[in-house]
Amino acid sequence: QVQLVESGGGVVQAGGSLRLSCAASGRLVSTAAMGWYRQAPGKQRELVADITSTGTPNYADSVKGRFTISRDNAKNTVYLQMNSLNPEDTAVYYCRYRGSYWGQGPQVTVSS
């Protein structure tokens, strides 16, 4: 089993920034990809960004240029730096590990 502990959600005004963190523990695999997804009310869960074990990122078009995903393999932690936030970014953000495990999902709310 793998456990994911997320932190960093909250409320921010439009144009502001937040940083999410997700620490993995348990039966980890060194080659595991990690990523962030989000789900807004009434919408399907969607990919925000993911990153390979070697650090290659991939972003949804809607966040390119505003969000940065990174990881610290020594800490088994993935980060999502979110800048220039807008109300459309309001959602529950979920960390995902190796395509199988999900975090609890911190709420991110962007007020206009």
N, C-alpha and C positions, 0 to 999 in steps of 0.2 A: 504494500500500500504506500501511497504518497500523500503527504499532507501539504496543503498550500495555505499560507497565512499572508493575507493582503493588508495593506495599510495605505493611507494617504488620501482617501476620498474626502469629500466635503462640499461646501458651498463657496462659490467664487463668482465675482462679477464678470460680465463679458469683457474679453480682452485680457483676463487674468491667466494665471498659471497654477497648475497642480502637478504633483509628482506622486505616482503610484508605485508601490513596491510589492513584490510577491516573493516570499521565501519558501523554498521547497525543502522538505525533509522526508526521510523514510527510504524506501527502496528506489534510489535514484539511478539513472543511467547517464553516463557522461555524454552520450551523443543526443540526448533528448532536446528537441526544440521546445521553446516556450513562447507563449503569446498572450495577447490581450484581446478580449472580445467585449462587446457591449450590447446591452438590450434596453431600448427605450420603451416606455409604456405603449402597448398596442403594436409593437413592432417585433420582428424576429431578431434573434441574436445574430450579430454580425462581427466579422473580423475587423479589428482595429489595426493591429500590427503583430507580427511574429518575428522570431529570430532563431536562427540555427545555433547549434552548439558552438560553431566557430565564429559566430557574430554577424552573419549575413542577415540584414533586416528586410522585411517586406511590409509595405503599408497599404492600407486602403486609400483610394484616391482622395477621399474626403478629409483625410488628416495629413496628407503629404505636405511637408514644409512647415507643419505646426507641431507635430508630435515626433518624439524620438524614443525609440525602444533601445534598451541596452541590457546587458547582463554581466554579472560577476560570477563566474563559474566557481571561484573559490568559496563564495558565500551561497551558492545555489540560489541566487536571487536575480529576478528580472525586474527592470524598472520601465516606467512609461512617463516620460516628461511631456507634459501637455501645455503648450503655449497658445496664446491667441485664442482662448476658448470662447465659444459662442453658445447660445442657448440650445442649438441643435446637437451639441455634445452631451447634453444632459442624458444620463443613462446609468444603469448599474453596470459596472465594469468587472469583468471576470478574468482572472488569470487562468491559463490553461497550460497543462504540462503534458507533453508527449501525446497530445491528441486524446488523452483518456481521462485526465483528472482536472477538476475545476476547483477554483477558490470560491470563497463565500460571496464575493461580489460587493465591493464598497460602492456606495452611491456617490455619483458626481452630479452636482446641480450647478448650472450656470445661469445666473440671473441677468436679465437684460437691463 
